[in-house]
Amino acid sequence: MRPDMADASNGSRAKLASMTGYGRANGSVHGASFAVEIKSVNGRGLDLRLRIAPGFDSLEGEIRKRVSAAFSRGSIAISVVVERDGEGGRVVVNHQALEAVVDALGWLKSRVDGAPPRLDGLLGLKGVLEQRDSPLSPDEEDRLHQAILGCVDRAILALRLARQDEGARITDVLSLRIAEIAQLTHAAEIHPGRSREAIRLRLSLQVAEISEALGGLSEERLAQEALVLATKADIREELDRLNAHTIAARQLIEAGGPVGRKLDFLSQEFNREANTLCSKSNDVALTAIGLDLKAAIDQLREQLQNIE
């Protein structure tokens, strides 16, 4: 099964996935064995780094295509190691390296007395003898390439499942934080400090302070000041927006898939409304609720940094 089809089986709904995970797969065909390792950590976008065995650079484009189809975010490192079994290999003399050794020996012979080197000594020098794999036929080469790509698919699937497992754990935490935000929003909404009588009392005291400070105000000016204070004290709009953001966040989590960016944007909106609520509140208990809201939102944002 291709990794981009993993969630389609059994009609299952997409889930939230973390950007952190690890996957590995091994395989072999006649004459070669290979291993693919893929690691993923948090990233703002999709960043792919590929280290592939020499001689297989032609697979890079297809590997990048498959990884990009499976993931939308994360910093992903992929390693592809291929080892030949040695069957059919051949040992050859590196003539360029041998000529360099012979030239060096000729230069030394004119300056240093000593016995001439033995053949086995020359062949034992690093680089003089090389073991090279026998070239594969086009059909064998194609089978090897397809087997490696199949191994890449299995490693991608393993990483995807690991990211989904971690995403499931994060989803539980997100749901708790959103429930806490909803509870605190409701607590602010029903708080006695928001009652008409409490607001009227606070406004009366503030208007009296203003009137005293300015040495008396006209009725019209007092009405204007009272309207300004009433507008500043009204947190109805902030509460409505917090409720709307809570609904939107739950819908995104329920929908699943790569919604980390949208959830992060919502968390910023949550924070904006909580800040405004605190700045408008002139009741100590309401301000305390606003500060608790900010703490819950900060915890929410911290977890959202891990979501794809």
C-alpha positions, -999 to +999 in steps of 0.1 A: +000+000+000+013+034-009+018+057+021-005+083+007-033+057+007-029+045+042-057+065+057-081+057+028-084+020+039-117+011+057-130+046+050-112+059+081-113+096+088-081+116+087-064+122+120-041+148+134-005+139+129+026+151+148+057+163+128+080+141+150+086+105+142+109+078+128+106+051+102+129+024+088+126-004+063+150-030+048+150-051+017+171-071-007+172-085-042+197-108-058+231-092-054+222-063-031+206-054+002+194-020+012+180+000+041+160+032+042+158+054+073+136+084+076+134+109+106+111+138+111+111+168+134+091+200+136+094+225+108+075+255+095+071+240+061+083+208+044+121+206+043+136+174+028+172+163+032+183+132+013+215+111+016+216+084-010+241+057-018+266+065-046+254+054-080+217+058-072+213+096-076+188+090-104+163+079-077+164+112-058+136+130-077+112+101-073+120+097-036+114+134-030+081+131-049+069+103-027+078+120+005+062+152-006+030+133-014+029+118+021+037+148+043+029+185+041+051+198+070+082+188+089+119+187+086+126+153+072+159+135+067+161+104+045+190+080+043+193+053+016+221+027+021+228+000-005+253-028-001+263-052-028+266-089-018+299-093-036+287-120-060+301-114-094+324-086-083+359-082-097+392-069-084+411-045-107+443-026-105+441+012-103+468+020-128+469+057-119+475+049-082+501+023-091+520+047-114+520+073-086+535+047-062+561+036-087+571+072-094+574+079-056+596+048-053+619+059-081+624+093-064+631+076-030+655+051-046+679+078-056+680+092-020+675+062+003+693+028+003+669-001+008+656-033-007+632-029-036+595-034-026+578-067-031+548-071-054+525-081-026+536-049-007+528-027-036+494-043-041+487-040-004+489-002-005+455+015-002+440+024-035+462+002-057+437-026-058+400-019-060+370-042-058+343-032-083+309-046-088+301-062-120+277-040-140+240-050-139+219-056-169+192-030-176+165-054-163+185-061-131+192-024-126+155-016-130+145-044-105+170-030-080+157+005-083+120-006-080+129-026-049+146+004-033+116+026-040+093+000-025+116+001+006+112+039+006+074+035+006+075+012+036+098+035+055+074+065+047+045+044+059+063+036+091+070+073+097+035+082+089+021+058+114+045+070+141+035+106+134-002+096+137+004+078+170+021+108+184-007+130+169-033+110+187-017+117+221-014+154+213-051+154+202-061+144+237-041+172+252-055+197+227-090+186+235-084+192+272-070+227+266-099+237+244-124+224+270-106+244+296-107+276+274-145+270+269-150+265+306-131+297+315-151+316+288-183+304+303-171+314+338-164+349+325-198+351+308-218+342+340-195+361+364-214+385+387-190+412+378-207+413+343-242+419+357-259+452+349-260+462+385-223+456+390-214+475+358-237+504+368-221+506+402-186+507+388-196+533+362-212+555+388-180+554+409-158+561+379-180+590+366-180+605+401-142+603+402-139+620+368-164+647+378-145+654+410-112+654+392-123+679+366-142+701+390-177+693+378-190+683+343-222+691+324-248+664+321-240+660+284-203+654+292-211+630+320-233+610+296-205+609+271-180+597+297-204+571+310-209+558+274-171+555+269-167+537+302-196+514+294-181+505+260-147+498+275-163+476+302-183+455+278-166+422+270-196+406+251-178+408+218-147+391+232-167+363+247-186+357+215-154+355+195-138+331+221-169+309+218-167+310+180-129+302+180-136+272+204-162+258+179-138+263+150-109+246+168-130+216+177-142+213+141-106+214+128-095+187+152-125+166+142-118+170+105-081+160+110-054+161+084-027+188+080-045+216+099-016+227+122-013+261+105-050+268+108-050+258+145-020+279+152-037+309+136-068+303+158-046+301+189-033+336+180-069+348+178-077+332+211-048+351+227-059+384+211-094+381+227-080+371+261-057+401+261-085+424+252-107+408+279-080+415+305-075+451+294-113+458+295-120+442+328-121+464+358-131+436+381-104+417+399-121+383+396-128+388+359-091+397+353-081+365+371-102+345+347-086+363+318-052+355+331-062+318+334-074+320+298-041+333+287-023+305+305-045+278+289-040+294+255-002+294+259-003+257+267-025+251+236-001+270+214+028+250+227+012+217+217+001+230+184+038+236+173+040+198+170+010+194+147+014+189+109 
